Amino acid sequence: MATATTEAYKQLIDGAWVEAADGSTYDDRDPFTGDVVATAPAGGAQDATLDVRDRVQAVVYAYECGLVQPGEDVLAREREGNHEPNRRL
């Protein structure tokens, strides 16, 4: 019988794949066998705060560079499949 390999995943925060800030993880189990097939970071409040901060900075940068216009519904543009900014740098 072959030995299953357990994958170890990380979370993407500020453009880098990192562990949870407190180092905690959780096991992802195969629902049929119950075997652990992966471990993943159990991100907490500190991880969420860092992620939200980085996303806000990205939006501010997009407005400052003119990639997004004030009042523009970016999500509607995304739903329509239009990934082009209104203006090129």
N, CA, C and O of each residue as an XYZ file, in Angstrom:
356
protein
N       0.845     -1.185      0.000
C       0.000      0.000      0.000
C       0.887      1.244      0.000
O       1.854      1.316      0.759
N       0.564      2.224     -0.848
C       1.352      3.448     -0.951
C       1.064      4.359      0.238
O      -0.062      4.413      0.733
N       2.071      5.057      0.682
C       1.927      6.004      1.771
C       1.484      7.343      1.204
O       2.107      7.865      0.280
N       0.418      7.899      1.750
C      -0.084      9.188      1.279
C       0.836     10.307      1.766
O       1.343     10.272      2.887
N       1.034     11.274      0.919
C       1.828     12.438      1.273
C       0.902     13.546      1.749
O      -0.111     13.830      1.110
N       1.238     14.162      2.849
C       0.449     15.273      3.368
C       1.032     16.577      2.857
O       2.214     16.865      3.051
N       0.185     17.364      2.201
C       0.601     18.678      1.711
C       0.538     19.696      2.849
O      -0.345     19.629      3.704
N       1.474     20.627      2.850
C       1.454     21.718      3.823
C       1.266     23.023      3.051
O       2.103     23.395      2.229
N       0.169     23.703      3.323
C      -0.155     24.938      2.612
C       0.142     26.158      3.466
O       0.300     26.058      4.683
N       0.215     27.309      2.815
C       0.400     28.590      3.492
C      -0.683     29.535      3.005
O      -1.435     29.207      2.087
N      -0.763     30.706      3.619
C      -1.736     31.717      3.220
C      -1.010     32.887      2.560
O       0.128     33.201      2.911
N      -1.674     33.521      1.608
C      -1.084     34.637      0.868
C      -1.462     35.945      1.545
O      -2.632     36.328      1.570
N      -0.460     36.626      2.094
C      -0.664     37.930      2.723
C       0.456     38.845      2.267
O       1.634     38.506      2.377
N       0.081     40.001      1.757
C       1.043     41.014      1.296
C       2.005     40.429      0.252
O       3.201     40.723      0.263
N       1.468     39.604     -0.641
C       2.278     39.062     -1.736
C       3.227     37.943     -1.350
O       4.053     37.528     -2.164
N       3.126     37.447     -0.129
C       4.031     36.381      0.313
C       3.219     35.231      0.904
O       2.209     35.449      1.572
N       3.671     34.012      0.650
C       3.045     32.823      1.235
C       3.622     32.624      2.627
O       4.817     32.371      2.779
N       2.770     32.738      3.647
C       3.226     32.719      5.035
C       2.386     31.774      5.889
O       1.275     31.393      5.519
N       2.946     31.406      7.040
C       2.220     30.650      8.054
C       1.282     31.601      8.789
O       1.359     32.816      8.604
N       0.409     31.064      9.610
C      -0.416     31.899     10.478
C       0.500     32.657     11.433
O       1.550     32.145     11.821
N       0.114     33.857     11.809
C       0.953     34.685     12.674
C       1.304     33.967     13.981
O       2.417     34.107     14.487
N       0.364     33.208     14.519
C       0.640     32.500     15.773
C       1.145     31.075     15.541
O       1.362     30.329     16.496
N       1.331     30.698     14.281
C       1.872     29.389     13.955
C       0.874     28.243     13.984
O       1.243     27.096     13.733
N      -0.388     28.539     14.288
C      -1.374     27.456     14.391
C      -1.790     26.947     13.006
O      -1.779     27.690     12.024
N      -2.152     25.678     12.957
C      -2.592     25.037     11.717
C      -3.822     24.178     11.996
O      -4.187     23.938     13.147
N      -4.438     23.729     10.933
C      -5.511     22.745     11.065
C      -5.300     21.649     10.037
O      -4.659     21.866      9.008
N      -5.836     20.477     10.316
C      -5.726     19.346      9.413
C      -6.907     19.334      8.464
O      -8.052     19.502      8.884
N      -6.628     19.134      7.182
C      -7.664     18.957      6.172
C      -7.760     17.457      5.924
O      -6.781     16.826      5.527
N      -8.935     16.889      6.157
C      -9.101     15.436      6.089
C      -9.897     15.003      4.861
O     -10.815     15.692      4.416
N      -9.527     13.864      4.335
C     -10.282     13.220      3.257
C     -11.626     12.802      3.854
O     -11.654     12.049      4.827
N     -12.746     13.278      3.287
C     -14.041     12.964      3.886
C     -14.408     11.476      3.809
O     -15.244     11.007      4.581
N     -13.799     10.744      2.897
C     -14.111      9.321      2.760
C     -13.320      8.463      3.737
O     -13.869      7.571      4.384
N     -12.021      8.744      3.834
C     -11.160      7.898      4.670
C     -10.872      8.492      6.042
O     -10.531      7.769      6.978
N     -11.011      9.809      6.160
C     -10.661     10.474      7.411
C      -9.178     10.743      7.549
O      -8.742     11.310      8.550
N      -8.388     10.341      6.550
C      -6.944     10.578      6.580
C      -6.641     12.062      6.414
O      -7.344     12.770      5.693
N      -5.597     12.525      7.080
C      -5.137     13.900      6.905
C      -4.428     13.974      5.556
O      -3.460     13.252      5.314
N      -4.914     14.852      4.681
C      -4.306     15.005      3.351
C      -3.535     16.310      3.220
O      -2.729     16.468      2.303
N      -3.780     17.252      4.140
C      -3.071     18.535      4.086
C      -3.161     19.220      5.440
O      -4.051     18.938      6.242
N      -2.229     20.117      5.672
C      -2.322     21.028      6.810
C      -2.329     22.437      6.236
O      -1.702     22.710      5.211
N      -3.040     23.318      6.905
C      -3.157     24.694      6.432
C      -3.094     25.638      7.620
O      -3.422     25.246      8.740
N      -2.675     26.885      7.390
C      -2.625     27.848      8.487
C      -4.027     28.131      9.020
O      -4.969     28.303      8.247
N      -4.156     28.176     10.311
C      -5.415     28.560     10.952
C      -5.318     30.050     11.256
O      -5.099     30.452     12.399
N      -5.484     30.855     10.223
C      -5.341     32.303     10.362
C      -6.308     32.867     11.380
O      -7.469     32.464     11.449
N      -5.822     33.790     12.153
C      -6.639     34.421     13.186
C      -6.824     35.911     12.921
O      -6.665     36.385     11.796
N      -7.159     36.627     13.970
C      -7.445     38.057     13.868
C      -6.245     38.845     13.347
O      -6.413     39.756     12.536
N      -5.050     38.510     13.797
C      -3.862     39.235     13.341
C      -3.647     39.032     11.845
O      -3.299     39.976     11.136
N      -3.851     37.809     11.358
C      -3.710     37.534      9.930
C      -4.750     38.301      9.127
O      -4.439     38.863      8.077
N      -5.993     38.327      9.622
C      -7.061     39.046      8.933
C      -6.767     40.538      8.883
O      -6.990     41.182      7.858
N      -6.269     41.090      9.982
C      -5.935     42.511     10.024
C      -4.859     42.851      9.002
O      -4.969     43.854      8.297
N      -3.826     42.031      8.914
C      -2.763     42.260      7.932
C      -3.302     42.178      6.512
O      -2.940     42.989      5.659
N      -4.167     41.198      6.256
C      -4.708     41.018      4.919
C      -5.586     42.200      4.516
O      -5.471     42.707      3.400
N      -6.459     42.639      5.418
C      -7.336     43.772      5.114
C      -6.512     45.029      4.905
O      -6.787     45.797      3.983
N      -5.503     45.257      5.746
C      -4.644     46.432      5.594
C      -3.988     46.446      4.218
O      -3.943     47.483      3.557
N      -3.483     45.301      3.790
C      -2.808     45.224      2.494
C      -3.780     45.447      1.344
O      -3.422     46.072      0.346
N      -4.995     44.947      1.470
C      -5.999     45.156      0.416
C      -6.408     46.619      0.333
O      -6.595     47.146     -0.764
N      -6.550     47.281      1.472
C      -6.888     48.710      1.477
C      -5.768     49.505      0.818
O      -6.032     50.413      0.029
N      -4.527     49.173      1.135
C      -3.397     49.865      0.510
C      -3.404     49.675     -1.007
O      -3.072     50.601     -1.746
N      -3.778     48.492     -1.472
C      -3.830     48.224     -2.916
C      -4.912     49.069     -3.584
O      -4.706     49.580     -4.684
N      -6.057     49.218     -2.930
C      -7.139     50.027     -3.496
C      -6.729     51.501     -3.531
O      -6.958     52.184     -4.529
N      -6.129     51.987     -2.456
C      -5.665     53.379     -2.419
C      -4.657     53.618     -3.534
O      -4.728     54.638     -4.219
N      -3.729     52.704     -3.726
C      -2.736     52.818     -4.795
C      -3.421     52.871     -6.164
O      -3.044     53.673     -7.018
N      -4.426     52.018     -6.368
C      -5.136     51.989     -7.654
C      -5.807     53.330     -7.937
O      -5.780     53.806     -9.072
N      -6.410     53.947     -6.917
C      -7.032     55.265     -7.097
C      -5.976     56.331     -7.370
O      -6.153     57.166     -8.257
N      -4.884     56.309     -6.617
C      -3.837     57.313     -6.785
C      -3.205     57.248     -8.166
O      -2.807     58.276     -8.712
N      -3.108     56.055     -8.736
C      -2.494     55.873    -10.055
C      -3.483     56.075    -11.191
O      -3.096     56.052    -12.359
N      -4.749     56.271    -10.865
C      -5.754     56.453    -11.905
C      -6.237     55.159    -12.534
O      -6.901     55.184    -13.570
N      -5.911     54.024    -11.920
C      -6.377     52.744    -12.462
C      -7.858     52.531    -12.185
O      -8.534     51.790    -12.898
N      -8.356     53.189    -11.143
C      -9.764     53.129    -10.770
C     -10.216     54.562    -10.535
O      -9.506     55.353     -9.914
N     -11.385     54.884    -11.029
C     -11.924     56.228    -10.866
C     -12.817     56.293     -9.632
O     -13.479     55.308     -9.305
N     -12.850     57.447     -8.931
C     -13.725     57.583     -7.769
C     -15.173     57.260     -8.143
O     -15.677     57.740     -9.158
N     -15.828     56.459     -7.333
C     -17.217     56.084     -7.579
C     -17.397     54.944     -8.558
O     -18.521     54.494     -8.779
N     -16.311     54.467     -9.150
C     -16.413     53.380    -10.117
C     -16.774     52.076     -9.418
O     -16.233     51.758     -8.359
N     -17.683     51.333    -10.012
C     -18.081     50.037     -9.464
C     -17.135     48.976    -10.011
O     -17.400     48.366    -11.047
N     -16.037     48.765     -9.309
C     -15.006     47.837     -9.754
C     -15.536     46.411     -9.793
O     -15.179     45.636    -10.681
N     -16.384     46.064     -8.836
C     -16.925     44.709     -8.799
C     -17.819     44.440     -9.998
O     -17.802     43.335    -10.539
N     -18.608     45.436    -10.428
C     -19.452     45.258    -11.618
C     -18.577     45.052    -12.836
O     -18.881     44.211    -13.683
N     -17.498     45.806    -12.936
C     -16.574     45.659    -14.061
C     -15.969     44.255    -14.060
O     -15.799     43.648    -15.117
N     -15.646     43.743    -12.874
C     -15.075     42.407    -12.740
C     -16.099     41.342    -13.151
O     -15.758     40.390    -13.853
N     -17.341     41.503    -12.717
C     -18.391     40.540    -13.072
C     -18.608     40.480    -14.577
O     -18.908     39.419    -15.123
N     -18.459     41.610    -15.240
C     -18.660     41.678    -16.686
C     -17.461     41.143    -17.455
O     -17.508     41.033    -18.680
N     -16.381     40.808    -16.740
C     -15.198     40.260    -17.396
C     -14.274     41.320    -17.954
O     -13.344     40.999    -18.695
N     -14.509     42.573    -17.615
C     -13.649     43.664    -18.085
C     -12.577     43.917    -17.036
O     -12.836     44.543    -16.009
N     -11.375     43.429    -17.300
C     -10.291     43.563    -16.339
C      -9.351     44.717    -16.687
O      -8.325     44.907    -16.034
N      -9.699     45.470    -17.694
C      -8.855     46.581    -18.112
C      -9.132     47.800    -17.258
O     -10.294     48.109    -16.996
N      -8.110     48.497    -16.817
C      -8.329     49.741    -16.072
C      -8.879     50.813    -17.010
O      -8.740     50.716    -18.229
N      -9.500     51.827    -16.433
C     -10.034     52.924    -17.242
C      -8.944     53.693    -17.960
O      -9.155     54.210    -19.057
N      -7.800     53.765    -17.350
C      -6.711     54.562    -17.902
C      -5.409     53.839    -17.690
O      -5.186     53.262    -16.625
N      -4.558     53.858    -18.667
C      -3.244     53.232    -18.544
C      -2.254     54.250    -17.990
O      -2.371     55.451    -18.236
N      -1.288     53.754    -17.247
C      -0.239     54.642    -16.713
C       0.693     55.051    -17.810
O       1.642     55.797    -17.567
